[in-house]
Amino acid sequence: MEKVWIVQGETGQYDDRIVWLFGWFETEEAAVQCTTFLKNMLKLAEEGVVDGTSPPQPMHYGRRAEVEGLMKKFDPDFRMDYTGTKYSHFTIPKGVDFSNLKLTDAKIEMFKSIVRRELEDK
């Protein structure tokens, strides 16, 4: 069975965990290279050396917006919280139909009504 390699980013933990898909690749080698590139760029951004002119600085909460700004140049969906950000890759069978996972207008309205009810109950 043919496979596709997916690169994803994630931040947070437990209920606050956010996962996003960066992209897909036809070879594992390409997915590994992309994952390694993103991890390396994140490390450099956290150290404050992405532009090559800033001296390395320790990462702390006050620099989170700066790191996010730098990383969004490479990963437009980049997120970061106090747990940091991790990149990884995994495989799925090629040709899997995920169309049933698409959020239709009906599903969105259902979610909105559930949220409204939850808010009214509080």
C-alpha positions as a Markdown table, in Angstrom:
| # | Residue | x | y | z |
|---|---|---|---|---|
| 1 | Met | 0.0 | 0.0 | 0.0 |
| 2 | Glu | 1.3 | 3.4 | -0.9 |
| 3 | Lys | 1.8 | 5.9 | 1.9 |
| 4 | Val | 1.9 | 9.7 | 2.4 |
| 5 | Trp | 4.0 | 11.3 | 5.1 |
| 6 | Ile | 2.4 | 14.1 | 7.1 |
| 7 | Val | 4.4 | 16.7 | 9.0 |
| 8 | Gln | 2.6 | 18.2 | 12.0 |
| 9 | Gly | 3.2 | 20.7 | 14.7 |
| 10 | Glu | 1.8 | 20.7 | 18.2 |
| 11 | Thr | 1.8 | 22.7 | 21.4 |
| 12 | Gly | 0.1 | 22.5 | 24.7 |
| 13 | Gln | -1.0 | 19.6 | 26.8 |
| 14 | Tyr | -4.2 | 17.8 | 27.8 |
| 15 | Asp | -7.3 | 19.8 | 26.9 |
| 16 | Asp | -5.2 | 22.8 | 25.7 |
| 17 | Arg | -3.3 | 20.7 | 23.2 |
| 18 | Ile | -3.3 | 22.2 | 19.6 |
| 19 | Val | -2.2 | 20.1 | 16.6 |
| 20 | Trp | -1.9 | 21.4 | 13.1 |
| 21 | Leu | -0.8 | 19.9 | 9.8 |
| 22 | Phe | 2.1 | 21.5 | 8.1 |
| 23 | Gly | 2.1 | 19.5 | 4.9 |
| 24 | Trp | 2.4 | 16.2 | 3.2 |
| 25 | Phe | 5.2 | 14.5 | 1.3 |
| 26 | Glu | 5.5 | 11.5 | -1.0 |
| 27 | Thr | 8.7 | 10.2 | 0.6 |
| 28 | Glu | 9.8 | 9.6 | 4.2 |
| 29 | Glu | 13.1 | 11.3 | 3.4 |
| 30 | Ala | 11.4 | 14.5 | 2.4 |
| 31 | Ala | 9.2 | 14.4 | 5.6 |
| 32 | Val | 12.2 | 13.8 | 7.8 |
| 33 | Gln | 14.1 | 16.7 | 6.1 |
| 34 | Cys | 11.2 | 19.1 | 6.6 |
| 35 | Thr | 10.7 | 18.0 | 10.2 |
| 36 | Thr | 14.4 | 18.5 | 10.9 |
| 37 | Phe | 14.4 | 21.9 | 9.2 |
| 38 | Leu | 11.4 | 23.1 | 11.2 |
| 39 | Lys | 13.0 | 21.8 | 14.5 |
| 40 | Asn | 16.3 | 23.5 | 13.7 |
| 41 | Met | 14.6 | 26.8 | 12.7 |
| 42 | Leu | 12.6 | 26.7 | 15.9 |
| 43 | Lys | 15.7 | 26.1 | 18.0 |
| 44 | Leu | 17.4 | 29.1 | 16.3 |
| 45 | Ala | 14.4 | 31.3 | 16.8 |
| 46 | Glu | 14.2 | 30.4 | 20.5 |
| 47 | Glu | 17.9 | 31.2 | 20.8 |
| 48 | Gly | 17.4 | 34.6 | 19.0 |
| 49 | Val | 19.8 | 33.9 | 16.1 |
| 50 | Val | 17.5 | 33.4 | 13.1 |
| 51 | Asp | 18.5 | 36.6 | 11.5 |
| 52 | Gly | 22.2 | 35.9 | 12.0 |
| 53 | Thr | 22.8 | 39.2 | 13.8 |
| 54 | Ser | 21.3 | 38.8 | 17.2 |
| 55 | Pro | 23.4 | 37.2 | 19.9 |
| 56 | Pro | 21.9 | 34.0 | 21.4 |
| 57 | Gln | 19.5 | 34.8 | 24.1 |
| 58 | Pro | 17.7 | 32.4 | 26.5 |
| 59 | Met | 14.1 | 31.7 | 25.6 |
| 60 | His | 11.5 | 33.0 | 28.1 |
| 61 | Tyr | 7.9 | 34.0 | 28.0 |
| 62 | Gly | 8.7 | 37.6 | 27.0 |
| 63 | Arg | 10.1 | 36.5 | 23.7 |
| 64 | Arg | 7.2 | 34.2 | 22.6 |
| 65 | Ala | 5.7 | 36.8 | 20.2 |
| 66 | Glu | 9.1 | 37.3 | 18.6 |
| 67 | Val | 9.6 | 33.5 | 18.1 |
| 68 | Glu | 6.1 | 33.2 | 16.7 |
| 69 | Gly | 6.7 | 36.0 | 14.3 |
| 70 | Leu | 9.9 | 34.4 | 13.1 |
| 71 | Met | 8.5 | 30.9 | 12.8 |
| 72 | Lys | 5.3 | 32.1 | 10.9 |
| 73 | Lys | 7.7 | 32.9 | 8.0 |
| 74 | Phe | 8.3 | 29.1 | 7.7 |
| 75 | Asp | 5.1 | 27.7 | 9.2 |
| 76 | Pro | 2.0 | 30.1 | 8.8 |
| 77 | Asp | 0.0 | 28.0 | 11.3 |
| 78 | Phe | 2.7 | 28.1 | 14.0 |
| 79 | Arg | 1.6 | 28.2 | 17.6 |
| 80 | Met | 3.4 | 28.2 | 20.9 |
| 81 | Asp | 2.5 | 28.2 | 24.5 |
| 82 | Tyr | 4.3 | 27.6 | 27.8 |
| 83 | Thr | 5.0 | 24.0 | 26.8 |
| 84 | Gly | 6.9 | 24.9 | 23.7 |
| 85 | Thr | 6.3 | 23.5 | 20.2 |
| 86 | Lys | 7.1 | 20.1 | 18.8 |
| 87 | Tyr | 7.3 | 18.9 | 15.2 |
| 88 | Ser | 6.9 | 15.3 | 14.1 |
| 89 | His | 5.8 | 13.2 | 11.1 |
| 90 | Phe | 3.6 | 10.2 | 10.6 |
| 91 | Thr | 2.2 | 8.1 | 7.7 |
| 92 | Ile | -1.2 | 7.5 | 6.4 |
| 93 | Pro | -2.3 | 5.3 | 3.5 |
| 94 | Lys | -2.4 | 7.2 | 0.2 |
| 95 | Gly | -5.9 | 7.7 | -1.2 |
| 96 | Val | -7.7 | 7.6 | 2.2 |
| 97 | Asp | -11.0 | 9.5 | 1.9 |
| 98 | Phe | -11.2 | 12.1 | 4.6 |
| 99 | Ser | -14.2 | 14.0 | 3.0 |
| 100 | Asn | -16.5 | 12.9 | 5.8 |
| 101 | Leu | -14.3 | 14.9 | 8.3 |
| 102 | Lys | -15.0 | 18.2 | 6.5 |
| 103 | Leu | -16.9 | 20.7 | 8.6 |
| 104 | Thr | -20.1 | 21.4 | 6.8 |
| 105 | Asp | -22.3 | 24.4 | 7.6 |
| 106 | Ala | -24.7 | 22.0 | 9.4 |
| 107 | Lys | -21.9 | 20.7 | 11.6 |
| 108 | Ile | -20.7 | 24.2 | 12.3 |
| 109 | Glu | -24.2 | 25.3 | 13.3 |
| 110 | Met | -24.5 | 22.2 | 15.5 |
| 111 | Phe | -21.2 | 23.1 | 17.3 |
| 112 | Lys | -22.4 | 26.7 | 17.7 |
| 113 | Ser | -25.7 | 25.6 | 19.3 |
| 114 | Ile | -23.8 | 23.3 | 21.7 |
| 115 | Val | -21.5 | 26.2 | 22.7 |
| 116 | Arg | -24.4 | 28.6 | 23.2 |
| 117 | Arg | -26.2 | 26.0 | 25.5 |
| 118 | Glu | -23.0 | 25.5 | 27.5 |
| 119 | Leu | -22.6 | 29.2 | 28.0 |
| 120 | Glu | -26.3 | 29.7 | 29.0 |
| 121 | Asp | -25.9 | 26.9 | 31.6 |
| 122 | Lys | -23.0 | 28.8 | 33.3 |
